[in-house]
Amino acid sequence: MSTTQNGKAFEKICEMLPSEISVPLKNLPEKTKEYAEEIRIRKDFPIYITVGKQNFNTDIHTGGEVVEKTFTCLCGGAPYSHVGEIEQGFITTKEGYRIGLGGTAIIKEGKVQFFKNITSLNIRIPKSVAGAADGFFKHYCGGSALIYGPPGSGKTTILKDIIARLDKRVAVIDTRRELFCSNSPMADYLLDVGKADGIAMALKSLFPQVIVFDEIFTKEEAQGVLQGFHCGVPVITTAHACTKDDLYCRPAIKMLIENGAIKYLYRCEDFRGEA
């Protein structure tokens, strides 16, 4: 049995899976379980474990029936209770683990309604790393900040450590249940709510000093950030981008920067190794 926090998260995920794959996954080396970031399950192919930028073949093979069974298990036996998430291409377990979906989309009126014939599942293993935000706090002087980097660069891990360490009233808009920190006594969480709506709710009822959420995408979310800015409440958020030029190519983020609603831009990679 794993003794580290990340190893325990891996084994907790295994407990949600059907025995056909949970048993062999639990028997993987302890180091693999401790450092695993993703479990990738694909129909008729072996399961791969992602560690850093490398993908390791476990030689655990899965057929179509096992993939569908795994999907149902991760949905708690009720896939249709996750419709709002599935139409966005993922599900979140009640424990807060996010699973990306691959399969055939069911389209109605131009929008994804559901997925059938699930062919792949990407289970992300959230990590809590004490000190992950050391570099951020070394540079941060207050105000709105955006941390950017490519997928898998550690933005969410840094954000969780920021939440745990801020000594202000924090409203966390946790749309996909990825940001919860049990050691954050100053944080109020709005779970499963959209970011734009969550920002509005927080401003009206929680009276935060800082609003935190992960991954800004849409103009509606940007308008929520702008509303908070005009109310004097800064945000700390993230975005997928490799360079500052990439950020300026995204209209919603460009608008926030140009309006002064985002004051600081931090590249995730620049924090590595700082203490």
TORTIDO-946959 format. One record per residue: residue in three letters; x, z, y of N, C-alpha, C, O in turn. Coordinates in steps of 0.2 Angstrom, whole numbers, padded with zeros to 4 digits, always signed. Layout:
! residues N
ALAXZYXZYXZYXZY/...
END
This chain:
! residues 275
MET+0004+0000-0006+0000+0000+0000+0004+0000+0006+0009+0004+0006/SER+0003-0004+0011+0006-0005+0017+0006+0002+0021+0001+0005+0022/THR+0011+0003+0025+0011+0009+0029+0012+0008+0037+0010+0012+0041/THR+0013+0002+0038+0014+0000+0045+0007-0002+0048+0002-0004+0044/GLN+0005-0002+0054-0001-0004+0057-0003-0011+0055-0009-0013+0054/ASN+0002-0016+0056+0001-0023+0055-0001-0024+0048-0005-0028+0046/GLY+0003-0021+0043+0002-0021+0036-0005-0019+0034-0008-0022+0030/LYS-0007-0013+0037-0013-0011+0036-0019-0016+0038-0024-0016+0034/ALA-0018-0019+0043-0023-0024+0046-0023-0030+0041-0029-0032+0039/PHE-0018-0032+0038-0018-0037+0033-0022-0035+0027-0026-0039+0024/GLU-0021-0029+0025-0024-0026+0019-0032-0025+0020-0036-0026+0016/LYS-0033-0023+0026-0040-0023+0028-0044-0029+0028-0050-0029+0026/ILE-0041-0034+0030-0043-0041+0030-0045-0043+0022-0050-0046+0020/CYS-0040-0041+0018-0040-0043+0011-0046-0040+0008-0049-0043+0003/GLU-0048-0034+0010-0054-0030+0007-0060-0034+0009-0065-0033+0005/MET-0060-0038+0014-0066-0042+0015-0067-0049+0011-0072-0052+0011/LEU-0062-0051+0008-0061-0057+0004-0063-0056-0003-0063-0051-0006/PRO-0066-0062-0006-0067-0061-0013-0061-0060-0017-0056-0062-0015/SER-0062-0057-0023-0057-0055-0027-0052-0060-0029-0046-0059-0031/GLU-0055-0067-0030-0051-0072-0032-0044-0073-0027-0039-0075-0030/ILE-0045-0071-0021-0039-0072-0017-0037-0065-0014-0031-0065-0012/SER-0041-0060-0014-0039-0054-0011-0034-0051-0015-0029-0048-0013/VAL-0034-0051-0022-0030-0048-0026-0023-0051-0026-0018-0047-0025/PRO-0022-0057-0026-0015-0060-0025-0012-0059-0018-0006-0059-0018/LEU-0017-0059-0013-0014-0058-0006-0011-0051-0006-0006-0050-0003/LYS-0015-0046-0009-0012-0039-0008-0005-0039-0012-0002-0034-0010/ASN-0004-0043-0017+0002-0042-0020+0008-0046-0017+0014-0046-0020/LEU+0007-0049-0011+0012-0052-0008+0018-0047-0006+0016-0041-0005/PRO+0024-0049-0004+0029-0044-0002+0027-0040+0004+0023-0043+0009/GLU+0029-0034+0005+0027-0030+0010+0029-0033+0017+0025-0033+0022/LYS+0035-0036+0017+0037-0039+0024+0033-0045+0026+0032-0045+0032/THR+0030-0048+0021+0026-0054+0023+0019-0051+0026+0017-0054+0031/LYS+0017-0046+0023+0010-0043+0025+0011-0040+0032+0007-0040+0036/GLU+0017-0037+0033+0019-0033+0039+0019-0038+0045+0017-0037+0051/TYR+0022-0044+0044+0023-0049+0050+0019-0055+0050+0019-0059+0054/ALA+0014-0055+0045+0009-0061+0045+0005-0061+0051+0003-0056+0054/GLU+0004-0067+0054+0000-0068+0060-0007-0071+0059-0012-0070+0062/GLU-0006-0075+0053-0012-0079+0051-0012-0080+0044-0007-0081+0041/ILE-0019-0080+0041-0020-0082+0034-0024-0089+0034-0029-0089+0037/ARG-0021-0094+0032-0024-0101+0032-0026-0103+0025-0022-0104+0021/ILE-0033-0103+0025-0036-0105+0018-0039-0112+0019-0043-0113+0023/ARG-0037-0116+0015-0040-0123+0015-0042-0125+0008-0039-0124+0003/LYS-0048-0129+0008-0051-0131+0001-0046-0136-0003-0043-0140+0000/ASP-0045-0134-0009-0041-0137-0014-0033-0137-0012-0030-0142-0015/PHE-0031-0133-0008-0024-0132-0006-0022-0125-0006-0026-0120-0006/PRO-0016-0124-0007-0013-0117-0007-0014-0113-0001-0014-0116+0005/ILE-0015-0107-0001-0016-0103+0005-0009-0102+0009-0004-0101+0005/TYR-0008-0103+0015-0002-0102+0019-0003-0096+0023-0008-0094+0026/ILE+0003-0093+0024+0004-0087+0029+0008-0089+0035+0014-0092+0034/THR+0006-0088+0041+0010-0090+0047+0013-0084+0049+0010-0078+0050/VAL+0020-0084+0050+0024-0079+0052+0028-0082+0058+0033-0086+0056/GLY+0027-0080+0064+0031-0084+0070+0029-0091+0070+0023-0093+0070/LYS+0033-0095+0070+0032-0102+0070+0033-0106+0063+0033-0112+0062/GLN+0034-0101+0058+0034-0104+0051+0028-0103+0047+0024-0098+0048/ASN+0027-0107+0042+0021-0107+0038+0024-0107+0031+0028-0111+0028/PHE+0022-0101+0027+0024-0100+0020+0019-0101+0015+0013-0099+0016/ASN+0020-0105+0010+0016-0107+0004+0015-0101+0000+0021-0099-0003/THR+0009-0098-0001+0009-0092-0006+0008-0094-0013+0008-0090-0018/ASP+0006-0101-0014+0005-0103-0021-0002-0100-0024-0003-0101-0030/ILE-0006-0098-0019-0013-0096-0021-0018-0101-0019-0019-0103-0013/HIS-0020-0104-0024-0025-0110-0023-0032-0109-0023-0034-0104-0026/THR-0035-0112-0019-0043-0111-0017-0047-0118-0018-0045-0123-0015/GLY-0052-0117-0022-0057-0123-0022-0062-0122-0017-0062-0118-0013/GLY-0066-0128-0017-0072-0128-0012-0076-0122-0012-0079-0119-0007/GLU-0078-0120-0018-0083-0114-0019-0080-0108-0017-0083-0104-0014/VAL-0073-0107-0018-0070-0101-0015-0070-0100-0008-0071-0095-0005/VAL-0069-0106-0005-0069-0106+0003-0075-0105+0006-0076-0101+0010/GLU-0081-0108+0003-0088-0106+0005-0089-0099+0004-0092-0095+0008/LYS-0087-0096-0002-0088-0089-0004-0085-0084+0001-0087-0079+0003/THR-0079-0086+0003-0075-0082+0008-0078-0082+0015-0078-0077+0018/PHE-0080-0088+0017-0084-0089+0023-0090-0084+0023-0091-0081+0028/THR-0094-0084+0018-0100-0080+0018-0098-0072+0018-0101-0068+0021/CYS-0092-0071+0014-0090-0064+0014-0088-0061+0021-0090-0056+0023/LEU-0084-0066+0025-0082-0064+0031-0088-0064+0036-0087-0060+0042/CYS-0093-0067+0035-0099-0066+0039-0103-0060+0037-0109-0060+0040/GLY-0101-0056+0033-0105-0050+0031-0111-0052+0026-0116-0049+0026/GLY-0111-0058+0023-0116-0061+0019-0122-0064+0023-0127-0066+0020/ALA-0121-0065+0030-0126-0067+0034-0123-0072+0039-0123-0071+0045/PRO-0121-0078+0037-0118-0083+0041-0123-0085+0048-0120-0086+0053/TYR-0129-0085+0047-0134-0087+0052-0134-0081+0058-0136-0083+0063/SER-0131-0075+0056-0131-0070+0061-0125-0071+0066-0124-0068+0071/HIS-0121-0076+0064-0115-0078+0069-0116-0085+0072-0111-0088+0074/VAL-0122-0087+0073-0123-0094+0075-0120-0095+0082-0117-0100+0083/GLY-0121-0090+0087-0118-0091+0093-0110-0092+0093-0108-0095+0098/GLU-0107-0089+0088-0100-0090+0088-0098-0096+0084-0094-0100+0086/ILE-0102-0098+0079-0101-0104+0075-0101-0110+0079-0097-0115+0077/GLU-0106-0110+0083-0106-0116+0087-0100-0117+0092-0099-0123+0095/GLN-0096-0112+0092-0090-0113+0096-0084-0114+0092-0078-0114+0094/GLY-0085-0114+0085-0080-0115+0080-0076-0109+0078-0071-0110+0075/PHE-0079-0103+0078-0076-0097+0075-0081-0092+0073-0087-0093+0075/ILE-0079-0087+0070-0083-0081+0069-0079-0075+0070-0073-0075+0069/THR-0082-0069+0071-0078-0063+0072-0081-0058+0068-0088-0057+0068/THR-0077-0055+0064-0080-0049+0059-0082-0043+0063-0079-0042+0069/LYS-0086-0039+0060-0087-0033+0064-0081-0028+0065-0082-0024+0070/GLU-0076-0029+0062-0070-0026+0063-0066-0029+0069-0061-0026+0071/GLY-0068-0035+0071-0064-0038+0076-0059-0043+0075-0055-0045+0079/TYR-0059-0046+0068-0055-0051+0066-0058-0058+0068-0064-0059+0066/ARG-0054-0062+0071-0057-0069+0072-0055-0074+0067-0049-0074+0065/ILE-0059-0078+0065-0058-0083+0060-0060-0090+0063-0066-0091+0065/GLY-0055-0095+0064-0057-0102+0066-0059-0106+0060-0058-0104+0054/LEU-0064-0110+0061-0067-0114+0056-0066-0121+0056-0064-0124+0061/GLY-0065-0124+0050-0065-0131+0049-0070-0134+0044-0071-0130+0040/GLY-0073-0139+0046-0079-0142+0042-0083-0147+0045-0080-0150+0050/THR-0089-0148+0043-0093-0153+0046-0098-0150+0051-0102-0146+0049/ALA-0097-0152+0057-0102-0150+0062-0109-0153+0062-0110-0158+0061/ILE-0114-0148+0063-0121-0151+0064-0122-0151+0071-0122-0146+0075/ILE-0124-0157+0073-0125-0159+0080-0132-0159+0082-0136-0163+0078/LYS-0134-0156+0087-0141-0157+0090-0141-0157+0097-0139-0153+0101/GLU-0144-0163+0100-0144-0164+0107-0137-0164+0110-0136-0161+0115/GLY-0133-0166+0106-0126-0167+0109-0122-0161+0108-0116-0161+0111/LYS-0124-0155+0105-0121-0149+0105-0120-0147+0098-0124-0148+0094/VAL-0114-0143+0096-0113-0141+0090-0118-0135+0088-0118-0130+0092/GLN-0122-0135+0083-0127-0130+0081-0124-0125+0076-0125-0119+0075/PHE-0121-0128+0071-0118-0125+0065-0113-0129+0062-0112-0134+0064/PHE-0110-0126+0056-0105-0130+0052-0108-0130+0045-0110-0124+0043/LYS-0107-0135+0042-0108-0135+0034-0102-0138+0031-0097-0140+0034/ASN-0102-0137+0024-0096-0139+0020-0089-0137+0023-0085-0140+0025/ILE-0089-0130+0024-0083-0127+0027-0077-0129+0022-0077-0128+0016/THR-0072-0132+0025-0066-0134+0022-0060-0130+0023-0055-0130+0020/SER-0060-0126+0029-0054-0122+0030-0056-0116+0035-0061-0116+0039/LEU-0052-0111+0034-0053-0105+0038-0046-0102+0040-0041-0102+0036/ASN-0046-0101+0046-0039-0098+0049-0041-0091+0052-0044-0090+0057/ILE-0038-0086+0048-0039-0079+0049-0033-0076+0054-0028-0076+0051/ARG-0035-0075+0060-0030-0072+0064-0029-0064+0063-0034-0061+0063/ILE-0023-0062+0063-0022-0055+0062-0020-0052+0068-0014-0053+0070/PRO-0024-0048+0072-0022-0045+0078-0017-0040+0078-0016-0037+0073/LYS-0012-0040+0082-0007-0035+0082-0007-0031+0089-0008-0033+0094/SER-0005-0025+0088-0004-0020+0093+0003-0018+0093+0006-0015+0088/VAL+0007-0020+0098+0014-0019+0099+0015-0015+0105+0015-0017+0110/ALA+0017-0009+0104+0019-0004+0109+0025-0007+0113+0030-0009+0110/GLY+0024-0008+0120+0030-0010+0124+0029-0018+0125+0034-0021+0128/ALA+0024-0021+0122+0024-0028+0123+0023-0030+0130+0025-0036+0132/ALA+0020-0026+0134+0019-0028+0141+0025-0025+0146+0024-0025+0152/ASP+0030-0023+0143+0036-0020+0147+0038-0025+0152+0039-0023+0158/GLY+0039-0031+0150+0041-0036+0155+0036-0037+0160+0038-0038+0166/PHE+0030-0037+0159+0024-0038+0164+0025-0033+0169+0025-0034+0175/PHE+0025-0026+0167+0025-0021+0172+0031-0020+0176+0031-0017+0181/LYS+0036-0024+0173+0043-0024+0177+0042-0028+0183+0046-0027+0188/HIS+0037-0033+0183+0037-0037+0189+0030-0036+0192+0029-0038+0198/TYR+0025-0034+0189+0018-0033+0192+0018-0028+0197+0020-0022+0196/CYS+0015-0030+0203+0014-0025+0209+0007-0024+0211+0006-0022+0217/GLY+0002-0026+0207-0005-0026+0208-0008-0033+0210-0004-0037+0212/GLY-0014-0033+0210-0017-0040+0212-0019-0043+0205-0017-0041+0200/SER-0022-0049+0206-0024-0053+0201-0018-0057+0198-0014-0060+0201/ALA-0018-0057+0191-0012-0060+0188-0015-0065+0182-0020-0063+0179/LEU-0011-0070+0180-0013-0074+0175-0006-0075+0171-0001-0077+0173/ILE-0007-0074+0164-0001-0074+0160-0002-0081+0156-0008-0081+0152/TYR+0002-0085+0156+0001-0092+0152+0007-0093+0147+0012-0090+0147/GLY+0005-0097+0142+0009-0099+0137+0006-0103+0132-0001-0103+0132/PRO+0009-0106+0127+0006-0110+0122+0002-0105+0117+0004-0099+0117/PRO-0002-0108+0113-0006-0104+0108+0000-0101+0103+0004-0104+0101/GLY-0002-0094+0102+0003-0091+0097+0009-0088+0101+0013-0085+0097/SER+0009-0088+0107+0015-0085+0111+0015-0078+0112+0020-0075+0115/GLY+0009-0075+0111+0009-0067+0111+0005-0065+0117+0006-0059+0119/LYS+0001-0069+0120-0003-0068+0127-0007-0062+0125-0008-0057+0129/THR-0011-0062+0120-0016-0057+0118-0013-0051+0117-0015-0045+0119/THR-0007-0051+0113-0004-0045+0112-0001-0041+0118-0002-0035+0119/ILE+0001-0045+0123+0003-0042+0129-0003-0039+0133-0003-0034+0136/LEU-0008-0043+0133-0014-0041+0136-0017-0034+0133-0019-0030+0137/LYS-0017-0033+0127-0019-0027+0124-0015-0021+0126-0017-0016+0127/ASP-0008-0022+0127-0004-0017+0129-0005-0015+0136-0004-0010+0138/ILE-0006-0021+0140-0008-0019+0147-0014-0015+0148-0014-0010+0152/ILE-0019-0016+0144-0026-0012+0144-0024-0005+0143-0027-0001+0146/ALA-0020-0004+0137-0018+0003+0135-0014+0007+0141-0015+0013+0141/ARG-0011+0003+0145-0006+0007+0149-0008+0007+0157-0005+0011+0161/LEU-0013+0003+0158-0016+0003+0165-0019+0010+0167-0023+0013+0163/ASP-0017+0013+0173-0020+0020+0174-0025+0019+0180-0026+0023+0184/LYS-0029+0014+0179-0035+0012+0183-0041+0011+0179-0041+0011+0173/ARG-0047+0011+0182-0053+0010+0179-0053+0002+0177-0053-0002+0181/VAL-0053+0001+0170-0053-0006+0168-0059-0008+0164-0062-0005+0160/ALA-0062-0014+0166-0067-0017+0163-0065-0023+0159-0062-0027+0161/VAL-0066-0022+0152-0063-0027+0148-0069-0032+0145-0073-0029+0142/ILE-0068-0038+0147-0073-0043+0144-0071-0046+0138-0067-0050+0138/ASP-0073-0043+0132-0070-0044+0126-0075-0049+0122-0079-0047+0117/THR-0075-0055+0123-0080-0060+0121-0079-0061+0113-0084-0061+0110/ARG-0073-0061+0111-0072-0062+0104-0069-0056+0100-0067-0056+0094/ARG-0070-0050+0103-0068-0043+0100-0060-0043+0098-0059-0041+0093/GLU-0056-0046+0102-0049-0046+0101-0045-0042+0105-0039-0041+0104/LEU-0048-0038+0110-0044-0034+0114-0045-0027+0114-0042-0023+0118/PHE-0049-0025+0109-0050-0017+0109-0044-0013+0107-0040-0015+0103/CYS-0043-0008+0111-0037-0004+0111-0040+0003+0110-0043+0006+0115/SER-0039+0007+0105-0041+0013+0104-0038+0019+0108-0040+0024+0109/ASN-0032+0017+0111-0028+0021+0115-0028+0019+0122-0024+0020+0126/SER-0034+0017+0124-0035+0015+0131-0041+0019+0135-0047+0017+0135/PRO-0040+0025+0137-0045+0030+0139-0048+0028+0145-0054+0030+0147/MET-0045+0023+0149-0048+0021+0156-0052+0015+0155-0054+0012+0160/ALA-0053+0012+0149-0056+0005+0148-0063+0006+0146-0065+0010+0142/ASP-0067+0002+0149-0074+0001+0147-0075-0006+0144-0072-0011+0147/TYR-0078-0007+0138-0078-0013+0135-0085-0017+0135-0090-0013+0134/LEU-0085-0023+0137-0091-0027+0136-0090-0032+0130-0086-0037+0131/LEU-0093-0031+0124-0091-0034+0118-0097-0040+0118-0102-0039+0119/ASP-0094-0046+0115-0098-0052+0113-0102-0055+0119-0106-0060+0118/VAL-0101-0053+0125-0104-0056+0131-0099-0061+0134-0093-0061+0134/GLY-0102-0067+0137-0099-0072+0140-0095-0069+0146-0097-0064+0149/LYS-0089-0073+0147-0084-0070+0152-0088-0070+0159-0087-0065+0163/ALA-0091-0076+0161-0094-0076+0167-0099-0071+0168-0100-0067+0173/ASP-0104-0070+0163-0109-0065+0163-0106-0058+0163-0108-0053+0167/GLY-0101-0057+0159-0097-0050+0159-0094-0048+0165-0095-0042+0167/ILE-0091-0053+0169-0088-0051+0175-0094-0048+0180-0093-0043+0184/ALA-0099-0052+0180-0105-0050+0185-0108-0043+0183-0109-0039+0187/MET-0108-0042+0176-0111-0036+0174-0106-0030+0176-0108-0025+0178/ALA-0100-0031+0175-0095-0026+0176-0095-0024+0184-0094-0018+0186/LEU-0095-0029+0188-0095-0028+0195-0101-0024+0197-0101-0020+0202/LYS-0107-0026+0194-0113-0022+0196-0114-0015+0194-0117-0011+0197/SER-0111-0014+0188-0113-0007+0185-0107-0003+0183-0108+0003+0182/LEU-0101-0006+0182-0095-0002+0179-0090+0000+0185-0086+0005+0184/PHE-0091-0003+0190-0086-0002+0196-0079-0001+0194-0076+0004+0195/PRO-0076-0007+0191-0069-0007+0189-0065-0008+0195-0066-0010+0200/GLN-0058-0005+0194-0053-0007+0198-0049-0013+0196-0046-0016+0200/VAL-0050-0015+0190-0047-0021+0187-0051-0023+0182-0054-0020+0178/ILE-0052-0030+0181-0056-0033+0176-0051-0037+0172-0047-0041+0174/VAL-0051-0036+0165-0047-0040+0160-0051-0044+0155-0055-0041+0152/PHE-0049-0050+0154-0051-0054+0149-0046-0059+0147-0041-0060+0150/ASP-0048-0062+0141-0043-0067+0138-0045-0074+0138-0051-0075+0137/GLU-0041-0078+0140-0041-0085+0140-0047-0088+0145-0053-0088+0143/ILE-0045-0090+0151-0050-0093+0156-0050-0100+0154-0045-0104+0154/PHE-0056-0103+0154-0057-0110+0152-0062-0114+0157-0060-0119+0160/THR-0067-0111+0159-0073-0115+0162-0073-0113+0169-0071-0108+0172/LYS-0077-0118+0173-0078-0117+0180-0082-0111+0181-0082-0107+0186/GLU-0087-0109+0176-0091-0103+0177-0087-0097+0177-0088-0092+0181/GLU-0082-0097+0172-0078-0091+0172-0074-0090+0178-0073-0085+0181/ALA-0071-0096+0181-0068-0096+0187-0072-0093+0193-0069-0090+0197/GLN-0078-0095+0193-0083-0093+0198-0084-0085+0198-0084-0082+0203/GLY-0084-0083+0192-0084-0075+0191-0078-0072+0194-0078-0067+0197/VAL-0072-0075+0192-0066-0072+0195-0066-0072+0203-0064-0067+0206/LEU-0068-0078+0205-0069-0078+0213-0073-0073+0216-0072-0070+0221/GLN-0079-0072+0212-0084-0067+0214-0080-0060+0215-0081-0056+0219/GLY-0077-0058+0209-0073-0052+0209-0068-0052+0214-0067-0046+0217/PHE-0064-0057+0216-0059-0057+0221-0063-0056+0228-0060-0052+0232/HIS-0068-0058+0229-0072-0057+0236-0075-0050+0236-0076-0047+0241/CYS-0075-0047+0230-0078-0040+0230-0072-0035+0230-0072-0029+0230/GLY-0066-0038+0230-0060-0034+0230-0057-0031+0223-0053-0026+0223/VAL-0060-0034+0218-0058-0032+0211-0053-0037+0208-0056-0043+0207/PRO-0047-0036+0207-0042-0041+0204-0044-0042+0196-0047-0037+0193/VAL-0041-0047+0194-0042-0049+0186-0035-0050+0184-0030-0052+0187/ILE-0034-0048+0177-0028-0050+0173-0031-0054+0167-0035-0051+0163/THR-0029-0060+0167-0031-0064+0161-0026-0069+0159-0020-0068+0161/THR-0027-0073+0154-0022-0078+0151-0025-0085+0151-0031-0086+0153/ALA-0020-0089+0150-0022-0096+0149-0017-0100+0145-0011-0098+0144/HIS-0020-0105+0141-0015-0109+0137-0012-0114+0141-0015-0119+0144/ALA-0006-0114+0142-0002-0119+0146+0006-0117+0145+0008-0112+0143/CYS+0010-0123+0145+0017-0122+0144+0021-0121+0150+0026-0118+0151/THR+0018-0124+0156+0021-0124+0162+0016-0123+0168+0010-0123+0167/LYS+0019-0121+0174+0014-0121+0180+0011-0127+0181+0005-0127+0183/ASP+0014-0133+0180+0011-0139+0181+0005-0140+0177+0000-0143+0179/ASP+0005-0138+0171+0000-0138+0166-0006-0134+0169-0012-0137+0169/LEU-0005-0128+0172-0010-0125+0175-0014-0128+0181-0020-0128+0181/TYR-0010-0132+0185-0012-0135+0191-0016-0141+0189-0020-0144+0193/CYS-0016-0143+0182-0019-0149+0180-0026-0147+0177-0031-0151+0176/ARG-0028-0140+0177-0034-0138+0175-0038-0136+0182-0036-0131+0185/PRO-0043-0139+0183-0047-0138+0190-0049-0131+0191-0049-0129+0196/ALA-0052-0128+0186-0054-0121+0187-0048-0116+0189-0049-0112+0194/ILE-0043-0117+0185-0037-0113+0187-0034-0115+0194-0032-0110+0198/LYS-0033-0121+0195-0031-0123+0201-0035-0121+0207-0032-0119+0212/MET-0041-0121+0206-0046-0118+0212-0044-0111+0213-0044-0109+0219/LEU-0043-0107+0208-0042-0100+0209-0035-0098+0212-0035-0094+0216/ILE-0030-0102+0210-0024-0101+0213-0024-0103+0221-0021-0100+0225/GLU-0027-0109+0222-0027-0111+0229-0032-0107+0234-0030-0106+0240/ASN-0037-0103+0231-0041-0099+0234-0038-0092+0235-0041-0087+0238/GLY-0032-0091+0232-0029-0084+0232-0032-0079+0227-0030-0073+0227/ALA-0037-0081+0223-0040-0077+0218-0035-0075+0212-0036-0069+0209/ILE-0030-0079+0211-0025-0078+0206-0018-0077+0210-0016-0082+0213/LYS-0015-0071+0210-0009-0070+0215-0003-0071+0211+0002-0074+0214/TYR-0003-0069+0205+0004-0070+0201+0003-0074+0195-0002-0073+0191/LEU+0008-0078+0193+0008-0082+0187+0014-0080+0183+0020-0080+0186/TYR+0013-0078+0177+0018-0076+0173+0019-0080+0167+0014-0081+0163/ARG+0024-0082+0165+0025-0086+0159+0027-0081+0153+0031-0077+0154/CYS+0023-0081+0148+0023-0077+0142+0031-0076+0140+0033-0071+0138/GLU+0034-0082+0139+0040-0082+0136+0045-0079+0140+0050-0076+0137/ASP+0044-0078+0147+0049-0075+0151+0049-0067+0150+0054-0064+0152/PHE+0044-0064+0146+0044-0057+0145+0048-0055+0139+0049-0049+0138/ARG+0050-0060+0135+0053-0058+0128+0060-0055+0130+0064-0058+0134/GLY+0061-0049+0126+0067-0046+0127+0068-0041+0133+0073-0038+0133/GLU+0063-0041+0137+0063-0037+0143+0061-0030+0141+0056-0029+0137/ALA+0064-0025+0144+0062-0018+0142+0063-0014+0149+0061-0008+0149/
END
